[in-house]
Amino acid sequence: MQRVLAGDGRAYGELLRESARILRPYLAKRLPHADVEDVVQEILISLHKARNTYDGNRPYTPWLFAIAQFRLKDWLRKIYVDPLRNAGGVEEIDILFESDVTESVHDHESINREIANLPKKQSAILRFIHGDGYTAKEVAVKMQMSESAVKVSAHRAYKLLKEKLKK
């Protein structure tokens, strides 16, 4: 990376190839096989954009993996959280989970019943977000919580709801 920052174009190609080689096994453990190359490319683009932030006095690999973790989280958020956030209402959650649940089809009432059985705060957050259409920021104000706490609680609620619906 120090050679890249010094303007060595040949070193830049080597750096990208070696970085991709290091990233593939890391991502293969965390993603479906079909997504690995897409995320590697996202990381390499981010590396390119952030190369001027690299501190030459520090090791390269931890810096690379910090970028990789951010891109991986973004990718997973896009796949798993955004579809839930953009669902039209609570009744659509069963459609989003359909491929992950057993053969039985969950209707609006069974999902609402399971949401009602969640811990009170998690149930309220899901109802605000999916039932009333509030954003996480609006729910945070309404419930006097931080936005990140609302997102974490919602994530845990989705996970718990998914497990309940599997049973």
N, CA, C and O of each residue as an XYZ file, in Angstrom:
668
protein
N       0.835     -1.192      0.000
C       0.000      0.000      0.000
C       0.874      1.248      0.000
O       0.512      2.263     -0.595
N       1.997      1.175      0.651
C       2.888      2.336      0.667
C       3.411      2.637     -0.735
O       3.573      3.799     -1.108
N       3.672      1.583     -1.511
C       4.112      1.784     -2.895
C       2.988      2.383     -3.733
O       3.230      3.209     -4.612
N       1.757      1.960     -3.453
C       0.596      2.505     -4.176
C       0.482      3.992     -3.901
O       0.295      4.790     -4.819
N       0.596      4.359     -2.634
C       0.482      5.764     -2.258
C       1.614      6.602     -2.835
O       1.480      7.812     -3.016
N       2.734      5.937     -3.122
C       3.862      6.627     -3.740
C       3.681      6.755     -5.257
O       4.502      7.376     -5.932
N       2.602      6.164     -5.789
C       2.297      6.319     -7.205
C       2.675      5.139     -8.080
O       2.668      5.264     -9.304
N       3.002      4.012     -7.499
C       3.379      2.827     -8.265
C       2.118      2.126     -8.769
O       1.438      1.440     -8.006
N       1.810      2.298    -10.051
C       0.608      1.715    -10.648
C       0.631      0.197    -10.669
O      -0.403     -0.450    -10.503
N       1.790     -0.356    -10.868
C       1.932     -1.817    -10.883
C       1.622     -2.402     -9.502
O       0.980     -3.447     -9.391
N       2.073     -1.732     -8.482
C       1.806     -2.175     -7.112
C       0.312     -2.113     -6.803
O      -0.196     -2.898     -6.002
N      -0.387     -1.177     -7.444
C      -1.821     -1.040     -7.213
C      -2.574     -2.285     -7.688
O      -3.458     -2.786     -6.993
N      -2.225     -2.769     -8.852
C      -2.828     -4.005     -9.367
C      -2.546     -5.183     -8.459
O      -3.436     -5.987     -8.178
N      -1.304     -5.288     -7.998
C      -0.930     -6.364     -7.076
C      -1.718     -6.261     -5.772
O      -2.195     -7.262     -5.238
N      -1.842     -5.051     -5.277
C      -2.566     -4.827     -4.026
C      -4.024     -5.269     -4.153
O      -4.555     -5.922     -3.255
N      -4.666     -4.918     -5.254
C      -6.072     -5.292     -5.447
C      -6.225     -6.807     -5.567
O      -7.136     -7.386     -4.974
N      -5.345     -7.451     -6.327
C      -5.414     -8.912     -6.474
C      -5.188     -9.611     -5.134
O      -5.916    -10.540     -4.784
N      -4.184     -9.169     -4.390
C      -3.877     -9.794     -3.107
C      -4.981     -9.531     -2.087
O      -5.320    -10.412     -1.298
N      -5.539     -8.332     -2.100
C      -6.640     -8.003     -1.189
C      -7.848     -8.888     -1.484
O      -8.477     -9.405     -0.562
N      -8.174     -9.064     -2.763
C      -9.300     -9.914     -3.154
C      -9.052    -11.350     -2.712
O      -9.969    -12.022     -2.239
N      -7.824    -11.820     -2.862
C      -7.473    -13.185     -2.458
C      -7.672    -13.381     -0.959
O      -8.131    -14.438     -0.524
N      -7.331    -12.380     -0.179
C      -7.491    -12.436      1.281
C      -8.971    -12.369      1.670
O      -9.401    -13.029      2.616
N      -9.728    -11.585      0.948
C     -11.132    -11.345      1.303
C     -12.058    -12.519      0.975
O     -13.013    -12.773      1.708
N     -11.790    -13.221     -0.098
C     -12.722    -14.273     -0.537
C     -13.018    -15.314      0.541
O     -14.193    -15.589      0.786
N     -12.020    -15.909      1.197
C     -12.345    -16.904      2.234
C     -13.120    -16.287      3.419
O     -14.015    -16.916      3.984
N     -12.763    -15.076      3.770
C     -13.463    -14.368      4.856
C     -14.942    -14.210      4.515
O     -15.808    -14.476      5.349
N     -15.226    -13.778      3.295
C     -16.610    -13.556      2.879
C     -17.346    -14.865      2.615
O     -18.552    -14.955      2.841
N     -16.629    -15.877      2.140
C     -17.266    -17.166      1.839
C     -17.872    -17.800      3.088
O     -18.835    -18.561      2.992
N     -17.319    -17.494      4.245
C     -17.859    -18.024      5.502
C     -19.100    -17.261      5.949
O     -19.830    -17.732      6.821
N     -19.349    -16.099      5.369
C     -20.403    -15.216      5.862
C     -21.523    -14.945      4.861
O     -22.556    -14.380      5.219
N     -21.320    -15.346      3.614
C     -22.284    -15.013      2.556
C     -22.592    -16.223      1.685
O     -21.812    -17.173      1.626
N     -23.737    -16.177      1.010
C     -23.973    -17.192     -0.022
C     -22.897    -17.077     -1.100
O     -22.412    -15.982     -1.385
N     -22.536    -18.185     -1.684
C     -21.458    -18.224     -2.676
C     -21.673    -17.202     -3.798
O     -20.722    -16.572     -4.259
N     -22.915    -17.044     -4.228
C     -23.216    -16.148     -5.347
C     -22.931    -14.682     -5.029
O     -22.754    -13.884     -5.949
N     -22.884    -14.310     -3.761
C     -22.688    -12.914     -3.379
C     -21.231    -12.544     -3.113
O     -20.905    -11.359     -3.040
N     -20.361    -13.519     -2.968
C     -18.982    -13.254     -2.556
C     -18.273    -12.290     -3.498
O     -17.701    -11.299     -3.044
N     -18.298    -12.560     -4.795
C     -17.569    -11.704     -5.739
C     -18.132    -10.289     -5.781
O     -17.383     -9.322     -5.920
N     -19.462    -10.168     -5.661
C     -20.068     -8.829     -5.650
C     -19.572     -8.020     -4.459
O     -19.264     -6.835     -4.587
N     -19.497     -8.667     -3.302
C     -19.051     -7.955     -2.099
C     -17.553     -7.664     -2.178
O     -17.106     -6.608     -1.730
N     -16.778     -8.582     -2.737
C     -15.341     -8.316     -2.934
C     -15.181     -7.049     -3.774
O     -14.359     -6.190     -3.456
N     -15.963     -6.936     -4.842
C     -15.873     -5.753     -5.697
C     -16.280     -4.482     -4.947
O     -15.652     -3.436     -5.108
N     -17.323     -4.575     -4.133
C     -17.745     -3.423     -3.324
C     -16.614     -2.985     -2.382
O     -16.356     -1.793     -2.212
N     -15.963     -3.956     -1.788
C     -14.865     -3.651     -0.859
C     -13.696     -3.012     -1.604
O     -13.105     -2.044     -1.126
N     -13.367     -3.551     -2.771
C     -12.249     -2.991     -3.540
C     -12.552     -1.563     -3.999
O     -11.654     -0.721     -4.048
N     -13.800     -1.293     -4.329
C     -14.187      0.081     -4.688
C     -14.024      0.994     -3.472
O     -13.507      2.106     -3.585
N     -14.466      0.518     -2.320
C     -14.324      1.313     -1.090
C     -12.853      1.518     -0.749
O     -12.459      2.599     -0.312
N     -12.047      0.486     -0.947
C     -10.604      0.592     -0.711
C     -10.022      1.676     -1.609
O      -9.227      2.505     -1.166
N     -10.425      1.660     -2.863
C      -9.931      2.667     -3.809
C     -10.301      4.084     -3.346
O      -9.472      4.994     -3.363
N     -11.558      4.248     -2.936
C     -12.021      5.569     -2.514
C     -11.361      6.034     -1.214
O     -11.163      7.232     -1.009
N     -11.021      5.079     -0.333
C     -10.491      5.433      0.984
C      -8.978      5.307      1.070
O      -8.414      5.458      2.154
N      -8.308      5.034     -0.044
C      -6.864      4.777      0.025
C      -6.067      5.935      0.611
O      -5.012      5.724      1.208
N      -6.560      7.146      0.444
C      -5.831      8.297      1.000
C      -5.970      8.395      2.518
O      -5.288      9.205      3.147
N      -6.848      7.578      3.117
C      -6.993      7.592      4.587
C      -6.059      6.588      5.255
O      -5.947      6.560      6.480
N      -5.396      5.773      4.460
C      -4.511      4.758      5.029
C      -3.292      5.416      5.670
O      -2.637      6.270      5.074
N      -3.010      4.999      6.888
C      -1.850      5.487      7.626
C      -0.704      4.499      7.398
O      -0.752      3.370      7.887
N       0.312      4.915      6.664
C       1.432      4.054      6.319
C       2.213      3.515      7.501
O       3.024      2.604      7.334
N       1.988      4.055      8.697
C       2.690      3.567      9.881
C       1.950      2.410     10.554
O       2.431      1.854     11.541
N       0.795      2.055     10.025
C      -0.005      0.978     10.604
C      -0.113     -0.175      9.610
O       0.083      0.009      8.408
N      -0.426     -1.366     10.124
C      -0.553     -2.528      9.221
C      -1.730     -2.359      8.257
O      -2.746     -1.748      8.591
N      -1.570     -2.902      7.078
C      -2.577     -2.772      6.032
C      -3.795     -3.675      6.279
O      -4.932     -3.231      6.119
N      -3.567     -4.928      6.664
C      -4.659     -5.909      6.748
C      -5.777     -5.495      7.705
O      -6.942     -5.620      7.328
N      -5.500     -5.011      8.914
C      -6.610     -4.578      9.781
C      -7.408     -3.429      9.156
O      -8.626     -3.356      9.316
N      -6.727     -2.547      8.455
C      -7.407     -1.440      7.775
C      -8.332     -2.004      6.691
O      -9.480     -1.575      6.568
N      -7.836     -2.956      5.914
C      -8.635     -3.593      4.868
C      -9.868     -4.273      5.467
O     -10.974     -4.132      4.945
N      -9.674     -5.012      6.564
C     -10.795     -5.737      7.162
C     -11.797     -4.797      7.835
O     -12.974     -5.139      7.957
N     -11.358     -3.647      8.261
C     -12.313     -2.663      8.791
C     -13.247     -2.219      7.666
O     -14.458     -2.117      7.866
N     -12.691     -1.957      6.497
C     -13.496     -1.595      5.337
C     -14.405     -2.767      4.951
O     -15.585     -2.584      4.652
N     -13.835     -3.962      4.966
C     -14.598     -5.158      4.595
C     -15.799     -5.355      5.513
O     -16.887     -5.699      5.050
N     -15.607     -5.141      6.795
C     -16.721     -5.313      7.733
C     -17.842     -4.320      7.453
O     -19.015     -4.690      7.505
N     -17.512     -3.086      7.161
C     -18.538     -2.092      6.845
C     -19.298     -2.476      5.574
O     -20.527     -2.417      5.539
N     -18.564     -2.868      4.536
C     -19.228     -3.241      3.279
C     -20.076     -4.498      3.462
O     -21.164     -4.601      2.895
N     -19.582     -5.455      4.251
C     -20.334     -6.681      4.507
C     -21.634     -6.359      5.244
O     -22.693     -6.884      4.899
N     -21.553     -5.502      6.253
C     -22.760     -5.111      6.988
C     -23.742     -4.396      6.073
O     -24.946     -4.640      6.149
N     -23.250     -3.527      5.218
C     -24.123     -2.843      4.262
C     -24.823     -3.847      3.343
O     -26.019     -3.732      3.080
N     -24.067     -4.824      2.864
C     -24.617     -5.828      1.959
C     -25.699     -6.646      2.672
O     -26.782     -6.864      2.127
N     -25.400     -7.089      3.877
C     -26.368     -7.889      4.630
C     -27.611     -7.072      4.977
O     -28.729     -7.586      4.954
N     -27.407     -5.813      5.295
C     -28.538     -4.933      5.594
C     -29.437     -4.807      4.368
O     -30.663     -4.841      4.476
N     -28.822     -4.663      3.220
C     -29.581     -4.524      1.975
C     -30.396     -5.796      1.704
O     -31.534     -5.720      1.240
N     -29.820     -6.943      1.991
C     -30.493     -8.210      1.716
C     -31.580     -8.529      2.743
O     -32.682     -8.935      2.375
N     -31.268     -8.346      4.037
C     -32.159     -8.838      5.073
C     -33.017     -7.780      5.756
O     -34.154     -8.068      6.128
N     -32.512     -6.584      5.927
C     -33.258     -5.594      6.691
C     -34.117     -4.718      5.800
O     -35.284     -4.495      6.120
N     -33.592     -4.218      4.706
C     -34.347     -3.308      3.846
C     -35.679     -3.889      3.372
O     -36.675     -3.166      3.372
N     -35.746     -5.170      2.963
C     -37.051     -5.693      2.563
C     -38.075     -5.640      3.702
O     -39.256     -5.385      3.465
N     -37.628     -5.877      4.921
C     -38.543     -5.803      6.062
C     -38.936     -4.365      6.350
O     -40.095     -4.089      6.659
N     -37.996     -3.459      6.252
C     -38.272     -2.050      6.523
C     -39.246     -1.482      5.501
O     -40.072     -0.630      5.828
N     -39.148     -1.951      4.270
C     -39.980     -1.418      3.203
C     -41.279     -2.194      3.002
O     -42.034     -1.904      2.073
N     -41.543     -3.164      3.848
C     -42.792     -3.914      3.735
C     -43.955     -2.960      3.976
O     -43.858     -2.037      4.784
N     -45.039     -3.190      3.276
C     -46.193     -2.298      3.369
C     -46.897     -2.379      4.705
O     -47.543     -1.412      5.106
N     -46.801     -3.474      5.398
C     -47.477     -3.614      6.677
C     -47.102     -4.923      7.335
O     -46.378     -5.739      6.765
N     -47.596     -5.109      8.524
C     -47.288     -6.316      9.286
C     -47.732     -7.552      8.523
O     -47.084     -8.596      8.603
N     -48.822     -7.446      7.791
C     -49.341     -8.608      7.060
C     -48.385     -9.113      5.990
O     -48.507    -10.258      5.554
N     -47.429     -8.284      5.552
C     -46.490     -8.708      4.524
C     -45.276     -9.448      5.088
O     -44.488    -10.009      4.327
N     -45.119     -9.456      6.394
C     -43.963    -10.130      6.976
C     -44.004    -11.615      6.659
O     -42.960    -12.224      6.424
N     -45.196    -12.211      6.647
C     -45.286    -13.633      6.339
C     -44.765    -13.941      4.940
O     -44.181    -15.003      4.724
N     -44.962    -13.043      3.997
C     -44.457    -13.235      2.636
C     -42.935    -13.200      2.648
O     -42.290    -14.001      1.971
N     -42.357    -12.281      3.409
C     -40.904    -12.158      3.451
C     -40.252    -13.362      4.117
O     -39.139    -13.747      3.758
N     -40.945    -13.959      5.089
C     -40.390    -15.108      5.800
C     -40.794    -16.433      5.165
O     -40.302    -17.486      5.572
N     -41.669    -16.400      4.188
C     -42.266    -17.617      3.658
C     -41.243    -18.675      3.284
O     -41.452    -19.854      3.571
N     -40.148    -18.291      2.654
C     -39.165    -19.275      2.231
C     -38.396    -19.872      3.401
O     -37.785    -20.931      3.260
N     -38.417    -19.213      4.546
C     -37.649    -19.687      5.693
C     -38.488    -20.470      6.699
O     -37.934    -21.062      7.625
N     -39.796    -20.486      6.541
C     -40.640    -21.150      7.526
C     -41.069    -22.502      7.009
O     -40.824    -22.849      5.854
N     -41.714    -23.264      7.879
C     -42.154    -24.593      7.491
C     -43.263    -24.502      6.456
O     -43.633    -23.411      6.021
N     -43.780    -25.636      6.074
C     -44.759    -25.703      4.998
C     -46.027    -24.893      5.259
O     -46.667    -24.428      4.316
N     -46.395    -24.722      6.527
C     -47.638    -24.009      6.805
C     -47.515    -22.542      6.411
O     -46.445    -21.944      6.522
N     -48.611    -21.979      5.957
C     -48.640    -20.581      5.557
C     -49.207    -19.780      6.724
O     -50.248    -20.133      7.276
N     -48.530    -18.715      7.093
C     -48.963    -17.878      8.209
C     -49.830    -16.760      7.670
O     -49.475    -16.073      6.713
N     -50.964    -16.599      8.305
C     -51.832    -15.518      7.872
C     -51.625    -14.290      8.753
O     -50.869    -14.313      9.725
N     -52.310    -13.238      8.386
C     -52.205    -11.961      9.082
C     -52.474    -12.102     10.585
O     -51.768    -11.516     11.407
N     -53.482    -12.870     10.927
C     -53.853    -13.034     12.338
C     -52.784    -13.769     13.129
O     -52.475    -13.378     14.254
N     -52.214    -14.823     12.564
C     -51.201    -15.578     13.301
C     -49.939    -14.744     13.507
O     -49.288    -14.844     14.547
N     -49.601    -13.934     12.530
C     -48.424    -13.071     12.674
C     -48.700    -11.998     13.711
O     -47.855    -11.722     14.561
N     -49.874    -11.392     13.647
C     -50.224    -10.384     14.657
C     -50.227    -10.986     16.059
O     -49.809    -10.336     17.017
N     -50.690    -12.209     16.177
C     -50.703    -12.889     17.482
C     -49.266    -13.079     17.988
O     -48.976    -12.856     19.164
N     -48.380    -13.491     17.087
C     -46.979    -13.692     17.478
C     -46.312    -12.362     17.827
O     -45.515    -12.290     18.763
N     -46.637    -11.320     17.081
C     -46.081    -10.000     17.395
C     -46.565     -9.544     18.769
O     -45.799     -8.969     19.543
N     -47.839     -9.801     19.071
C     -48.397     -9.428     20.378
C     -47.721    -10.200     21.509
O     -47.663     -9.711     22.638
N     -47.211    -11.397     21.225
C     -46.550    -12.212     22.243
C     -45.073    -11.881     22.423
O     -44.418    -12.417     23.316
N     -44.551    -11.001     21.578
C     -43.166    -10.552     21.743
C     -43.071     -9.680     22.988
O     -44.095     -9.208     23.483
N     -41.870     -9.456     23.502
C     -41.727     -8.492     24.600
C     -42.371     -7.160     24.214
O     -42.337     -6.757     23.051
N     -42.944     -6.498     25.181
C     -43.768     -5.303     24.964
C     -43.084     -4.252     24.073
O     -43.689     -3.741     23.131
N     -41.831     -3.940     24.380
C     -41.115     -2.914     23.622
C     -40.913     -3.343     22.169
O     -41.113     -2.547     21.252
N     -40.518     -4.596     21.959
C     -40.290     -5.092     20.601
C     -41.595     -5.117     19.810
O     -41.619     -4.755     18.634
N     -42.670     -5.541     20.454
C     -43.970     -5.569     19.802
C     -44.383     -4.160     19.367
O     -44.854     -3.959     18.248
N     -44.201     -3.202     20.256
C     -44.574     -1.815     19.942
C     -43.739     -1.277     18.781
O     -44.268     -0.599     17.900
N     -42.455     -1.572     18.774
C     -41.575     -1.092     17.710
C     -42.011     -1.658     16.359
O     -42.088     -0.919     15.377
N     -42.295     -2.958     16.299
C     -42.743     -3.555     15.036
C     -44.064     -2.958     14.582
O     -44.259     -2.714     13.392
N     -44.957     -2.724     15.506
C     -46.255     -2.138     15.133
C     -46.078     -0.703     14.620
O     -46.719     -0.307     13.647
N     -45.211      0.068     15.273
C     -44.972      1.436     14.802
C     -44.356      1.434     13.401
O     -44.784      2.182     12.522
N     -43.348      0.584     13.207
C     -42.625      0.580     11.935
C     -43.480     -0.004     10.814
O     -43.613      0.600      9.750
N     -44.058     -1.178     11.056
C     -44.771     -1.858      9.973
C     -46.268     -1.590      9.967
O     -46.892     -1.569      8.907
N     -46.835     -1.390     11.122
C     -48.271     -1.131     11.179
C     -48.606      0.311     10.876
O     -49.556      0.595     10.147
N     -47.826      1.228     11.436
C     -48.129      2.651     11.299
C     -47.222      3.375     10.303
O     -47.480      4.525      9.948
N     -46.158      2.700      9.850
C     -45.298      3.289      8.832
C     -44.279      4.298      9.337
O     -43.751      5.085      8.552
N     -43.992      4.288     10.641
C     -42.999      5.212     11.181
C     -41.593      4.761     10.816
O     -41.352      3.571     10.612
N     -40.669      5.703     10.732
C     -39.257      5.376     10.538
C     -38.650      5.064     11.908
O     -39.252      5.345     12.944
N     -37.464      4.486     11.896
C     -36.790      4.180     13.154
C     -36.546      5.469     13.947
O     -36.633      5.476     15.174
N     -36.244      6.536     13.245
C     -35.995      7.818     13.901
C     -37.263      8.318     14.603
O     -37.203      8.798     15.735
N     -38.398      8.204     13.930
C     -39.663      8.640     14.519
C     -40.049      7.768     15.712
O     -40.555      8.269     16.717
N     -39.810      6.470     15.597
C     -40.102      5.560     16.714
C     -39.205      5.898     17.901
O     -39.649      5.851     19.048
N     -37.961      6.233     17.633
C     -37.023      6.586     18.708
C     -37.542      7.779     19.498
O     -37.496      7.776     20.729
N     -38.030      8.787     18.810
C     -38.569      9.969     19.483
C     -39.814      9.579     20.282
O     -39.967      9.958     21.444
N     -40.684      8.829     19.648
C     -41.946      8.422     20.257
C     -41.723      7.589     21.528
O     -42.450      7.741     22.510
N     -40.713      6.709     21.501
C     -40.472      5.800     22.624
C     -39.345      6.268     23.537
O     -38.968      5.570     24.478
N     -38.811      7.451     23.253
C     -37.722      8.030     24.048
C     -36.525      7.076     24.122
O     -36.019      6.756     25.197
N     -36.100      6.642     22.953
C     -34.950      5.753     22.819
C     -34.031      6.360     21.763
O     -34.424      7.273     21.037
N     -32.819      5.850     21.685
C     -31.946      6.289     20.603
C     -32.366      5.539     19.337
O     -32.960      4.464     19.409
N     -32.055      6.112     18.198
C     -32.408      5.477     16.930
C     -31.729      4.123     16.795
O     -32.342      3.161     16.333
N     -30.470      4.046     17.196
C     -29.764      2.772     17.087
C     -30.368      1.725     18.019
O     -30.399      0.544     17.673
N     -30.849      2.136     19.197
C     -31.495      1.184     20.110
C     -32.785      0.651     19.491
O     -33.110     -0.526     19.651
N     -33.514      1.502     18.791
C     -34.734      1.061     18.108
C     -34.378      0.034     17.032
O     -35.042     -0.995     16.910
N     -33.342      0.312     16.262
C     -32.939     -0.601     15.193
C     -32.487     -1.945     15.752
O     -32.822     -2.996     15.206
N     -31.726     -1.907     16.838
C     -31.267     -3.151     17.456
C     -32.461     -3.936     17.983
O     -32.555     -5.147     17.784
N     -33.365     -3.244     18.652
C     -34.551     -3.900     19.199
C     -35.409     -4.486     18.086
O     -35.927     -5.594     18.223
N     -35.563     -3.758     16.991
C     -36.338     -4.259     15.855
C     -35.671     -5.496     15.257
O     -36.342     -6.475     14.928
N     -34.372     -5.444     15.122
C     -33.635     -6.594     14.589
C     -33.853     -7.813     15.467
O     -34.111     -8.905     14.960
N     -33.754     -7.640     16.763
C     -33.973     -8.751     17.687
C     -35.410     -9.252     17.609
O     -35.664    -10.452     17.709
N     -36.336     -8.335     17.432
C     -37.750     -8.722     17.311
C     -37.966     -9.542     16.042
O     -38.674    -10.548     16.073
N     -37.364     -9.124     14.923
C     -37.493     -9.886     13.681
C     -36.938    -11.294     13.855
O     -37.531    -12.275     13.407
N     -35.809    -11.368     14.505
C     -35.155    -12.659     14.717
C     -36.034    -13.559     15.580
O     -36.226    -14.733     15.265
N     -36.563    -13.013     16.659
C     -37.421    -13.759     17.556
C     -38.714    -14.157     16.854
O     -39.184    -15.283     17.018
N     -39.289    -13.258     16.081
C     -40.514    -13.528     15.339
C     -40.267    -14.643     14.312
O     -41.094    -15.540     14.146
N     -39.153    -14.572     13.650
C     -38.809    -15.599     12.676
C     -38.730    -16.967     13.340
O     -39.248    -17.948     12.805
N     -38.092    -17.040     14.492
C     -37.981    -18.304     15.223
C     -39.357    -18.804     15.649
O     -39.648    -19.994     15.533
N     -40.190    -17.914     16.136
C     -41.542    -18.308     16.556
C     -42.348    -18.816     15.369
O     -43.091    -19.790     15.493
N     -42.208    -18.169     14.232
C     -42.971    -18.575     13.058
C     -42.453    -19.902     12.477
O     -43.210    -20.648     11.855
N     -41.190    -20.180     12.680
C     -40.652    -21.470     12.222
C     -41.308    -22.620     12.966
O     -41.577    -23.677     12.396
N     -41.567    -22.391     14.281
C     -42.182    -23.434     15.099
C     -43.614    -23.623     14.682
O     -44.317    -24.460     15.248
